[in-house]
Amino acid sequence: MTTHRHENLSTAPLREFVLEGFRGGAETQALLFAVFLALYMASIMGNLTMITVITLDARLHSPMYFFLKNLSFLDFCYSSVFAPKALTNFFSSSKVISLRGCAAQLFFFSLLGTTEALLLAVMAYDRFMAICNPLYYPVTMCHMVCTLLVLGSYCGGCLNAIVETSLTFKLPFCGSDRIDHFFCDVLPLLRLTCADTALNELVMFSICGFILLGAAIGILTSYGYITVTILRMPSGSGRHKVFSTCGSHLTAVCLFYGTGFVVYGQPGAVESMEQGKVVSIFYTQVTPMLNPLIYSLRNKDVKDALRRLGQRRAALELIWTGNKAAVVSRAMTTQRHGSFSAVPLREFVLVGFRGGVETQALLFALFLALYMVTMMGNLTMVVVITLDARLHSPMYFFLKNLSFLDLCYSSVIAPNALANFFSSSKVITFAGCATQFFFLSVFANTETFLLAVMAYDRFMAICSTLRSNHINHFFCDVRPLLQLACADTALNELVVFGLCGLIIVSTTLAVLISYGYITVTILRMHSGSRRHKFFSTCGSHLTAASLFYGTLFVMYAQPGAVESMEQGKVVSIFYTQVIPMLKPLIYSLWNEDVKDALRRLGQRWAAPAVTTHRHRNLSAVPWQEFVLVGFRGEVATQALLFTVFLALYTVTIMGNLTMIMVITLDARLHSPMYFFLKNLSFLDLCYSSVIAPNALANFFSSSRVITFIGCATQLCFFSLSATTEAFLLAVMAYDRFMAICSPLRYHMTMSPTTCACLVLGSYCGGCLNSIVHLTFQLPFCSSNRIDHFFCDVHPLLQLACADTALNELLLFGICGFIIVSTVLVILVSYGYITVTILRMRSGSGRVRVFSTCGSHMTAVSLFYGTVFVMYAQPGAVESMEQGKVVSIFYTQVIPMLNPLIYSLRNKDVKDALRRLGQRRAAL
């Protein structure tokens, strides 16, 4: 089974790894476990002691020891990234680490390692300032500067960790899942990837090289200046003192950078993994353990601080026993005079349980028994769950953590309580009391949260695993997914069936009706060649439609479709893979135009020099202006069109300005729906104003010239306004969905900030689309007569003397994405709205809700309907006269109709207009 699993790893990306660690038998593993545990415990104790000493001793509150405290914290975290997992794996049979766990380990390893490298450079700079510029040292290395330097080190480490981890785990791991190391390091991970790692290695080498080289240069430069300064000192004792302050730091630097160079800078580092593992123990466990020893044994200030801390601890009992009466008397006097704040307390007395010696002995025995049972029970639980692979499940993972918490929880209180049963002083220091309270609070609150997490784990195990999580298909389809649901799927099936049925039936009807008319038209033709020509243009589409709808019918309309999943999988291969492969073949083999286009493309490829030469000659004199041909006709026709345009534009201006003014002035209309409507009116106002003034001027102008910049500006604002309106109509549909389907959360979800962001996002989308247009990057060097009354894309592309395939493809892709995404949002919103309305029991409620959506639906239908007729009809580019008429509709008529639709069909707007009229009359 294991062999089979590893053989098939290349078919799917890995979700977990196996940390092989060190090879050897049970005795070797036990020895390594003891070594790792000793190193880790020494590292934890040493670094925690260093942090405690520096924090409690006021004489060590200087920049040098501030950095040293941060270094100890880094070493504490650094060793804790690897040691617990490595210790667990020594006696584990699986040694598995998840993909996320591996990524997290690599991230923190890189973060802490890089931060330590930078912090060592900062510490070297601190020594340089202290020795070479002692007069400026207190000013330069103030607390704010020290904090910023430490923070900068962490930021550098975080940046390197993000880059290194993201680059490593973006690679596909589809070979072996066995990491030949005891933790997730970069080099063994790169060996598992099945892609080219050259780029990753180059980027990581550059970033790590830059950080380490920069830090090393900083250290060398600092110690260069320090050496020069020391050599200039006349006093031998002064030199020795300065060398002693730098010796600890130099030793730490040599250990850190030396082991890093041996692992990552030696030749054949990746190949010699066994040697790399041994050296890795040194810089992941030994160095963090040695750092506090180096700084304590070689540093007189730290040794003095440790001595003072020990003396303070030893003197506490003597102070209490020798001066107990004086302390009590002083406390009573202080209490009598009400001056508690005069002498702040430095220690407390734990009174404990009252009683004689026998009572204290009984309580001691009871406490000791309870503590021993707690220790043994929880340690046993942790060891058993760790060693038994069958218990490696979420429930026992939480249970192991609960046992660890209980172990720590009781250890915070029991040892001190046991010591106090037979102690006469029962003193606890201020810092000790604060520490005890802190850990008590940490473990108690953590246990509270963990118990809640365990309850959620049980809920998921019982309530969400009654059904399988195996989808009986090769992709996520609706029917196999519904089989896995543990709730009633009747409503889902009804909605899916209704929507899919509506889409399939409506599209099938459109296909059948279209081909019905086509058949009648073809049968009326007298010429056989023309019939054959028209049938050939339709044959490709009919074949594609038959294949697509045929397989869908077999898949979803056959009896017992859900039961026969194996047959469904075979049919699914046909309509998900075979049909998309057949369509280009069908359209190319059946279609003369496509075959001719392919032939021409081959000829163009064969003779690029001729085409290039021709385009170069054409682009020699690019046009600087265009002529808008507009509508053809006599003076009377032009006068009539002028009147129509003027009337439409005037009504548009008046209607949309009225709508904006009414919504602005009437406080009852200050809601999200009318906020979007006001923005829609503003867009319609701008939309028509982009085109109408110039069109009106051209009706009685003989030149009808528009400059190159003017044409580009008109197209830009036309695209901006139209795209923004498309997005805004989708936003308005979403607003109606939230108002009808989630009325209780409506005002919270559609807050003013959210509404403003949605409108701003619509404008940004429109702006992006208008900027991306590549129309005016083409050379216009043939005719300069635009066969339209404004600068639209299609007539402009006809004037270009270069290949417009890329422009058309980009334009089609962007516009298609915008239209499809906005239409989908509108359809999904109104689908949910329809389901919500149908569930309403009140007929009046249904009518009221339908009335709030009717205006928006009408505006959407008008906008998208005319856009579809203009840009999606067959022969749209060729039939420019028809296009001009349709363009009048969506550039002038729709902006004029929108305010009428929303005012005539909306009771709130009509009431606002009535109130505005009454206010006007009353003034």
N, C-alpha and C positions, 0 to 999 in steps of 0.2 A: 504493500500500500504506500509506504514512504517513497519507494523508488518510483512508483507510478505517479505520485503527486509531484515529485521533483521533475519528472520527465515532461509533465504537462504545464510547467510553470511558464513556459514561453508563450503559451496561448493567452494568458491573462495577466494583467499587471499585478505585482505582488502587493498584498495588504499587510504582511508582517515579515519579520526577519528572525533568523536564529543566530544568537551571539555564541560562536563556538568557544571563545575564551581560550583557556590554557589546556593543552592536551595532557593526559596522564590518568593514572588510576585513582582509586578512592583515597589512598594515602597522600598522593600529591595534591589532590583537591583539598583535603583537610588541612595540609600544611599551608597551602596558599590562602585558605579561608582564615587561618589563624594570623598569617602575616597581614592580610588586608584589614582584618578586624583591629589588630593592634595599631597599625598605621592610622586607620580612620579614627579610632578612639583617641589616640595621641594628638591627631590633628584637631579634632573637635575640642578637646580639653585645652590644648595649648592656645588655640586661637580665641576661644571663649575667655580664657584667663587673661589674654592680652587685651581684649576689648574691655573686660571688666576693670582691670587695673588702670588703663588709660582713662576710662570714664570716671572712676571714683577718686583718682588722685589729681587734685587741682594743679599740682606742680607739673604734670604732664600735659596740661592743656595748652599746647603750642602747635604750630603748623606741622612740625616734623612728626609728632605723635598723632596728630589728626590724620595725616596720610597713613601712618602705620596702623592705626585702628581700622581704616578703610581697607588696607591690604589684608589685615587679619580677617575681616568680614568676607573679602573676596576669596581667600584661601578656604575659609569655612564652607562657603557655598560651592566653591570649585570642586573640593573633594566629595561633597555631598551629591554632586551630579552623577558620579560614577559608582562610588563605593556601595550604596545600598543595593543597586541592581546587580553589581558584580558579586556581592556576598550572597544574594539570593540564588544566583545562577550556579554557584559552586556545588550545591546539593539538589539542584533542580534537574529533572530529566528533559524538560522541553526547551528551556533557555530562550523562549520566544519573546520578542519585543515587537509591538505593533508599529505600523508605519508612522503614526503620529507620535508615538513614544520615542521612536528613533529620531524623528525630526526635532522633537523638543530637546532631546539629549544633545544633539549636535548644535542646536541653536544656543543653549545655555553654555555648552563647552566653549563655543566660539566667542560668545558674549563675554564670559568671565576671563578667558585666556587673553583676548585682545585688550580688555579693560585693565588687566594686571600689567600687560606690557606697557600700556600708556601711563599707568599709575607709577610704575618704576621710573619712567622718564620724568614724570612730574616730581617725584621724590629727589631725583638727581638735580633737577632745577632748584628745588628747595634748598638742597645742600650748597649749591653754587651761590645762591643769594645770601645764605647765612654766613658763608666763609669769605666770599669775595666782596660782598657789599653789606657788611654787618650794620652800618648806620641806616641804610635804607630798608633793611630786612623787615622790621615790624610794620612799616608803612606799606611796602610792596606786597608782602605775604599776609595781608589782613584776612580776617575770617571770610569775607565775601569772595576774595580772590581764590582762597583755598577751596571753598565750596564750588566755585565755578570750574576750577581745574579738575576736581573730582567728577563733577557732573559732565564735563567735556570728555573725560576718559570713558565714562559709561556710555555717552552718546556715540563715541567712536566705536566702542565694542558692539553696541546695538546695531549700528549701521553695517559693520562687517558681518555680524551674525545673520542679519536679514538677507544680505546679498548671498552669502555663502550657503545658507540653508535653502533659500528659494532656488538658486541655480542648481544645487545638488538634487533636490527633490522634484524639480521639473523634468528631470531625465526619466525615461522609462526603465523600470527595473523588471525585467522579464526573463532573466536567466536563473541562476541559482539564488536561493534566499539565505544562504549561509554566509554571515559576516565573520571573517577570520580575525576577530578581535574580541576584547571583553567589553567594549563600548562602541557606539556609533561614531566612528571617525571618518573624515572625508576620504582618505586614501583607500581603505577597504571598500567603502560604498561605491566609489568610482569604478572599482573592478567588477561590480555586479551589474552595471548598466549595459544595455544593449544598443547604445547610441554613441555617436562620436563625442568624446569628452574634451576635445581640444579647446573649444571655446571656454568651457567651464574652467579648465585648468589655467588657461591664459588669464581670465578675469580674476579668479581667486588668487593666482600667483601675483598679479599686478597689485590687487588691493592689499593682500597680506604683506607683500614685499614693501609697498609704500608705507604701511603702518609700522611694521617692524623696523624697516630701515630708518624711517623718520624718528622712531623712539630710540633706536640705537645711536643715531647721530646726535640726538639731544643728550643722551647719557654721556657719550664720549666727549662731546664738546664741553659739557658741564664739568666733567672730571678733568678735562684738559686744563681749563681755567683754575679749578681747585688745586691741581698739582702745582701749577705755576705759582699760585698764591702761597701754598704751603712751603715751597722751596725758598720763597723770599723771606719767610719768618726767621728771625735771628734766634728765637728761643726753641730749644729742643723739646721742652715740656709742652710748649704750645703746639708744636708739630704733632707730638704723640697724641695730644688731646683731640686735635682736629681729625687725625687719621682714625682714631677710635670711633668718632661719630659717623665716619663714612664707611668703616670696615664692614659693618653689618649689612648696609645697603649694597655694597659691592659684592659681597658674598651671595646675597639673594639674587642680584642681577645675573651673576655668573651661573648660578644654578638654573635659573629660569631660561635664559637665552641659550645656555650650553645644551641643555636637554632638548629644547626646541630645535636647535640646529642639528643635533644628532638624529632626531626623528625625521625632520622635514627637509634638511639640507644635505644629508649624506647621499652619496651615489647609490642607486638601487634601493631607495627607501621603501618603495612599494613592494619590491620583490622579497625583501628580507623581513617578512611580517613577524616571525618569532622574535627576532632581535628588537623589532619595533614595539612588540608587546612589553618586553622587559623594560625598555627605556620609558614606555608610556606609564608604567607603574611609578617610575621615578618622578615624572613631572606632574602626574595627576594625584599621587598620594604622598610620596616622600617629600617633595618640595613644600607643599602646604603644611606638612608636619614639622619640617625643619625651620621654616621661617620664624615662628614664634620663639623657638629655642635659640636661633641665631641672634634675634633682637633682644632676647632676655639675658643670654649668657655673655654677650659682647657689649652690652649697654649698661653702664653704671646707673643711669637714671631709672631704668626699668627695674634693675635689681634692688635699688633703694626703695622704689615704690612697692615692690613685692614684700620687702622686709617691713616697711611701715604698715602695710595691710595686715601682715601676720602679727605684728606687735599690737595693732589696734584690736584684732580679734582676741589675742591672748589677754589683753588688759581689761577686756569688758567684764569678765567674771570677777577679777580682782577688784575692779571699781565697784561692782555691785555688792560683793560680800563685805568689803572693807568700809564702805561709806553708805550702807543701806539706810541707816538711821538719818544721816544728813540729807540724803536724797529725799526721803519721805518727808522730813521736816520742812525742807525747802519747797517741796510740792504743795504741802498743806498751807504754808505761808503764802505762796503764790496764788493758791486757790482762794485764800481768805481775802487777799487784796484785789482779786479779779484781774491779775496781770498774766494771763496765760501766754501772751505773745512776747513777754519780756525775755524768756529763755526758751528758745525753740528746742523741742525734743529731738534727740539723736538716736533714741532706742525705745523699745517698748517691753512690757512684761506680759507674757502669756499666762494668765491666771490658771487656765485649764479647769480640771475637775477638783472640787473641794472634797476633803476627806482625809482620813488618817493614812498611815503607812500601808496597812492591809488593803485599804480601798485602792490606793495608788498601785500596789503590786498586782491586785486583781485586774485593774484596768490595763496595766502594762501587758500582762499575759494575754488579755483579750485582744488588745491592739496588735500585739506581735503575731498572734495566731491568724487574725484576719489579714494582716499585711502579707504574711508568708503564703497563705492560701491564695490571695490575690495575685502575688508575684508568680507562683508556680502555675496557677490556672491560666493566667493570661499569656505567660511565656509559652506554655504548652500549646495553647490555641494558636499563637503566632507561628510556632515551629511546625506544627502539624499541617496547617493550611499552606505554609510555604513549601514544604517538602512533598506533599501529596498532589500530584498533577490533576487528580480527579476533582480536587476542591478549587481549582483555578477557574472560578466563575464569579460573576459580579456579586452574588450574595455573600460568598465567603471572602471576597476581597474587602467588602465593607465590614464584615465581621472581624477580619484580621486587624483592620484599622481601629475598630471599636475596642478590641482587646489591647492594642497598643495605647490607646487613649486612657483606658482604665488603669493600665500599668503606670503610666505617667501621672495620672490624676491622683492615685493613692500615694505615689512616691513624693509628690509635692508636700504632703501633709504628714504622713506616717513617721518618717525618720525623725523629724524634729519633735513631734509629739511624744515618741518613745523616749527620746533623750531627756525631755522635760519632766517625765514622771519621777525620776530620781535626782533631779537637779534642784538646787536651792534657789538659783537665780532666775531661771526660766526667761532669760533676756533674749530678745531678737532685735537686731539692729534695724534702723530705719530703712536702709537699702535692702536688707534681707526680708523685712516685712513687705516692702513694695514688690520685691521679686516673687515672693510666695503668692501674694494676691494676684499679680499679673498672670503667672502660670496657672493658678487655680481658675481664673476667669477665662483664660485661653482654652484650657482643656474642657471646662464645663460647657462653654458656649459651642465649642467644636462638637462635643458629644451631642448636644441638643440638635445641631444641624444634621449631624451624621445619622441620628435616629430618624429624622424626617426623610433623609435620602434613602435610608433602608426601607422605610414604608413605601416610598415611591418605587423602589426596586421591586418590592413584592407586588405592588399594583401592576407594574408592567409585566411581571412574570406571570401573574394569574389572569389579568384582563386582556393582555395583548399577545399571548402566545398560544391561544386556543386554536388559531388557524395557522397554516403553514405560511412561510415567507418565500416559498419557491414559486416563481411565475412559470407556468407550463407553456412557455413560448420562447422564441429567440429575441423578442423585443417587447417593450411595455405596451401591450394592446389593451383595449378597454375590457373585453370579456374576461380574459384570464385575471386581470386585476380585480374585477368585481367578484370573482370567485373567492378571492382571499379576504374580502371585507367581512368583518364580524358584526355588521349592522345591516339593517334592512336596506336593500339596494333598489327597491321598487321605484322610488322617486328619481334616483340617478338614471336607471334604465329608461324611465319614461321621458326624462329631459333629453338624454342622449338620443333616444329613438326619435323624439319629436324634432330636435334640431337637425340630426342627420337626415331624417326623412324629408324634412322641409327642403334642405339643401339639395339632396339627390333628386327628389321629385321635381323641384323647380328647375334645376339645371337640365334634367332629362327632358322635361316638357319643352324647355327652350330649344334644346337640340332637335327634338322631334318636330316641333312647329317650324323651326328654321328650315330643316331639310324637307318638310312637307311643302312649304312654299317653293323651295329650290327645285324639288322634283316637278311640281306643276309648271314652273317657269321653263325648266329644261325641256319638258315634253311638248311645250308649245313652240319650241324652236324648229325651224324648217331645215336648217343645215345640220347634217350629221357630224361634220367636223367640229362645229361649235358645241354640240352636245358632248362629244368626246372630250373636248378641251375643258368644259365646265365640270364634267364628271371626274376628270383627272385631278382638278384642283380640290375637289371634295373628298376624293377617295382616301387620301392620307388621314384626314381628320376623322372620317367615319371609321377607319380601321382602328385608330388610336382610341376613339370613344368606345367602340365595341369591346376592345380588349379591357379597358379600364372598368367600364360598368359591368361587363360580364363577370370578371373575377370578383368584384365587390358583391355581386348578386350571389355567386356561388359561395362566397365566404360568409356573408351576413344574412342572406335570405333563405338559405337552404334549411330544411327541417333537421333538427338535432345538431345545429352548428356548434353549440357550446360543448356538447358531449364529445363530438368527434374532433378533439383538439389536434391529433396527429395529422388528420386530413387538412385541418385549418392551417397548420404550419406549412404544409407543402404549397397550398394555394397562396399563403402569405408571401412565400418566396417569389411566386409568379408576379404579384402586383407590387411588391416592394423592390424587386431586383430585375426581373425579366422585362417587364413593361417599360421602365425607364431606359433599359438598354435598347429595346426595340424601336422606341419612338424616333430617335434620330435616324435610324436606318429606314424606317417607313417614310419619313418626311423627305429623306434625301433620294431614295430610290423611286418614289412615286411622283416626285415633284420636279418638273422640268426647270422651273425657276431656280430651285436650290442646286440642281446639277449644273445649270449654266453659271450660277454664282461661284460654285466650287471650281469650275473650269476657268472662269475669269480670274479667280484668286490665284490659281496655279500660274496662269499667264503673267499676272502682275508680279508674282514672286520671281518668275523666270526673267523678267525684264524690269528690275527696279531702277536701273539707271535712267531709262527713258522717262519713267514717271517722275522721278526726282527732278530731272532736268526741266520737265514741263511745269512742275509746281514752282520751281525756282523762278522760271520766267514769269509765271502768273503773279507771284508775290512781289514782283519788282515794284509795282505801284499799288499799294493797299489803299482802299477807300477811306476817306476821312469823314464822309457824310453819307446818308441814305435818303431815299425818297419814299415816303409812305404813300403807296398808290391809293389805298382806301377803297371806297365803293365806286364802281363804274356807273355812268349814267349822265343824263343831261342836267341842265341847271335846275329844272323843276324837281328832279329826283334828289339832287344834292340839298335843295331847300327843304324838301320833305324830311330827309334824313337828319338835317340840322335841327329841325323842329322836334323830331322824336328824341334825339340825343339830349337836347337842351331840357325838354320836359322831364325825361328820365333822371337827368343829373340834378335838376332842381328839386324834384320830389325826394331823391336820395339824400341830398344835403339837408333838406328841411326835416325829413322823417328821422334820420339818424341823429341830428342835433337835438331834435325834440326828445327822442328816447334818452339820450345822455343827460339832458337837462332835467327831465322828469325823475329819473333814477337818482340823480345827484341831490335834488332838492327835497324829495319825499323820503323822510326817515323810515317809513314803513317798508320801503323797497331796499333798505340797506341789509341785504342778505346775500349769501354766496351766489344764488341763482341770478340775481339781478346785477351783481358785480360782474359776472361773466357776460351777461347780456349787454351791459354798458361797454365792455371791451369789444364785443362783437360789433356793436354799432360804430364804435370808433374805427375798427378795422374796415368796415364797409364804406365809411366816409373816406378813408384814405385810399381804399382799393379803387373806388370809382374816380377819385380825384387824380390818380396816377395817369389815367387814360383819357377821360372825358375832355378836359380843357384843350389838350393838343389836338384831339380829334375834331372838336368844334371849330378850332382855328383853321384846320386844313380844309374844311368843306368849301370855303370861299377863297382859298389861297391857290395861287397858280404854281408855286414852287413845291410846297409840301415837304420841305427839306427838314431832316432832323440830324443833328450832328452825331458823330460816333459816340462821344461821351454821353450825349442826351439819350441816345438809344440804349446804351448800356445801363444808364441810371433807371430808365423806364422799365427795362426788363428786370433789373435787380429789385426794385420796389414792388413790381407786379408779383414776382416770385415770392418775395418776403411776405406780402399781405395775404396771398392765396394760401401759402403753406401754413402761416400762422393761423388763418381761419380754419383750415382743416384740423389742426391740433386743438384749437379752441372748441370746435364742435365736439371733438372726442372728450375733452375735459368737461364740457357741459353735460354730455351723456353720463359720465362718471358721477357728476354732481347729482343728477337725477336718481342714479342708482343708489347713492348713499342716502339721499333724502327719503326714498321710498322703501328700500330694503333694510336700512339700518337707521331708523329715525332717532333712536335713543343716543346713538353715537355721532349723529350728523354734525351737531354744532361743535363737538370736540374735534372730530376729524377734519371738517372743513372750516378750520379757523381762518381768520384773516391772513395770517402768515402763510398757511398752506395754499389758500386761494391765490395770493400774490405770487407765490413760487410757481404754481401751475401756469398762471398767465405768463410769467417771465420765462418759464421753460418753453411755452408755445412760441414766444417771440424769438428765443434763442434757436429753436429748431428751424423757424422760418428764415432767420438770419443765416444760419449755417447752410441751408439749401440754396439761398440766393448767392452766397459767396462761392459755393462749390461749382456753380455753372461754368463750364469751360467754353461757352459759345464764343466769347470775344477774344479767345486765344487763337481762333482759327483765322486764316488769311481770307479776306473778302476782296477778290480782285477780278470778278467777272462783272455781272450787272450789280448796280447799287439800288435797284428798285425793289422795295419790300412790298409784296402783294398782300398787304393787310393795313388796317387803320391804326395799329400800334405795333411795337417791336415785340413779337412773340417768337418763341424758339423755332418752331417748324419753318416759317418763311425765312428766318435768318439762316438756318442750316442749308436751305436750298441755294443760298448765295455763296456759300463757302466753296473755295476751289481746292480743298484738301479733303482727305478721307475723313468722314464724320462718324465712322462706325464706333470709335471709342466714345465720342461725345454722346451719341444716341444710346449706347450701352450704359454709360454712367448715368445719363439723365433718366433712362428707363428704370435702372436699379434703384436710384435714390427716390424718385417719385413713386415707384411701385411700393417701396418699403414704407414711405410715409402714408400713402393712401391705404395700403393693406392693413398697416398697424392701426391707423385711426378708425378704419371701418370695423376692424375686429373689436376694438374697444367699444365702439358704439353698439355693435351687434351683441356682444357679451353683456354689456350693461342693460340693454333692452330685453335680452333674454331673461336675465334675473328679474328685471322689473315686471315682465309679463307673468313669470311664475308667481311672483309676490302678489300681483293684482288678482290673478285667478284664484289665489287662496283666500282673498277677502270675501267675507260673507255679505257685507253691505253693498248693495247696488249703487247707492249714492257715493260711497267711498271709492268704488271703482271708477265711476264717471269723473269724480273730482281729480283722481290721480291721473287718469287718461288725459284730462284737460291740461294738466301741467306739463305733460310730455308731448301733446299734440303739436304745439308751436315748434318745438325743437325738431321733432320728426319731420315736419314740413320743410323747415330750413335745411335739414340734412339731405332730404330727398332732392330738393331743388339744386343744392350745391353739387353733390356727387353725381346726380343725374346728368347735368349739363357737362360736367367734366368728363364723364364717361362717353357721352355722345360726341364730344369734341376730340378726345384723345384716344378713345378705344374703338371707334367705329372703323370699318374697313375703308381704306382709301382716304383716311383723314387728311393726309398731307396733300394728296392730289386735288381733292375737292375743296379748294381754298374759299370759293364763294359761299359754299354752305358753312364752312368754318367761320367766316366773318359774321354770318347771321347768328350762329350759335354763340360766338364770342360776345355779341351785343347782349345776349341773354345773361351770361355769367359775369360780365364785367359791369353791366349797367342795371339790368332788370332785377337780378337777385339782391344786390345792395339796396335797391329801392323797395323790394317786397319785404325784406326781413323786418324792418320796423313796423310795417303794416300787419304782418303775420302776428308778431308778438303783442301788438296793441289791440288788434281786433279779436284775437283768440284768448287773451289773458285778462281775467277779471281784475287782478291787482293793478295792472297798468292802466286799464280803463278807469278804475276808481281814482288812481293817482292823477290822471289827466283831468278828471272831473273836479277833484279837490284843488288842483292847480288853477283850473278855470274859475272856481268859486273864489279862491284867494285873489286872483287877478281882478275879478268883478268887484270884490269887497274893498279893494284898495282905493 
